[in-house]
Amino acid sequence: MHRLIAAALTCVVAAALAVGAALGIVAALNATPEQPNVPLVHFGSSPSGPDPAETGPGE
């Protein structure tokens, strides 16, 4: 009977540890700041037309 209680207690502690780790990981992921959604490349046209230095061959 003592071994059965020890095994059940071990399972309960392991389950509680797993739930705590999962909640900790979720909290850590939610704590990261939002990344800015700023594009690195802009495909807009300039008012003066394309710059000859920026155009590639054949353009």
DAWOHU-V264673 format. One record per residue. N is the residue number from 0. RES is the residue in three letters. SS is DSSP state (helix for helix, strand for strand, loop for the rest). OMEGA is omega in radians with two decimals (none if undefined). NEAR is the number of other C-alpha atoms within 8 Angstrom. Layout:
N/RES/SS/OMEGA/NEAR ; N/RES/SS/OMEGA/NEAR
This chain:
0/MET/loop/-3.14/4 ; 1/HIS/helix/-3.14/5 ; 2/ARG/helix/3.12/6 ; 3/LEU/helix/3.10/7 ; 4/ILE/helix/3.12/8 ; 5/ALA/helix/3.12/8 ; 6/ALA/helix/3.12/8 ; 7/ALA/helix/3.11/8 ; 8/LEU/helix/3.10/8 ; 9/THR/helix/3.12/8 ; 10/CYS/helix/-3.14/8 ; 11/VAL/helix/3.13/8 ; 12/VAL/helix/3.12/8 ; 13/ALA/helix/3.11/8 ; 14/ALA/helix/3.11/8 ; 15/ALA/helix/3.10/8 ; 16/LEU/helix/3.12/8 ; 17/ALA/helix/3.11/8 ; 18/VAL/helix/3.11/8 ; 19/GLY/helix/3.11/8 ; 20/ALA/helix/3.13/8 ; 21/ALA/helix/3.11/8 ; 22/LEU/helix/3.09/8 ; 23/GLY/helix/3.11/8 ; 24/ILE/helix/3.12/8 ; 25/VAL/helix/3.11/8 ; 26/ALA/helix/3.12/8 ; 27/ALA/helix/3.12/8 ; 28/LEU/helix/3.11/7 ; 29/ASN/helix/-3.10/7 ; 30/ALA/helix/-3.14/6 ; 31/THR/loop/-3.10/6 ; 32/PRO/loop/3.09/5 ; 33/GLU/loop/3.11/4 ; 34/GLN/loop/3.13/4 ; 35/PRO/loop/3.14/4 ; 36/ASN/loop/-3.11/4 ; 37/VAL/loop/-3.14/4 ; 38/PRO/loop/3.12/5 ; 39/LEU/loop/-3.11/4 ; 40/VAL/loop/3.09/4 ; 41/HIS/loop/3.13/5 ; 42/PHE/loop/3.11/4 ; 43/GLY/loop/3.09/4 ; 44/SER/loop/3.12/6 ; 45/SER/loop/-3.10/6 ; 46/PRO/loop/-3.09/4 ; 47/SER/loop/-3.13/4 ; 48/GLY/loop/-3.11/6 ; 49/PRO/loop/3.09/8 ; 50/ASP/loop/-3.11/6 ; 51/PRO/loop/3.14/5 ; 52/ALA/loop/-3.10/5 ; 53/GLU/loop/-3.13/6 ; 54/THR/loop/-3.13/8 ; 55/GLY/loop/3.13/6 ; 56/PRO/loop/3.11/4 ; 57/GLY/loop/3.11/3 ; 58/GLU/loop/none/4
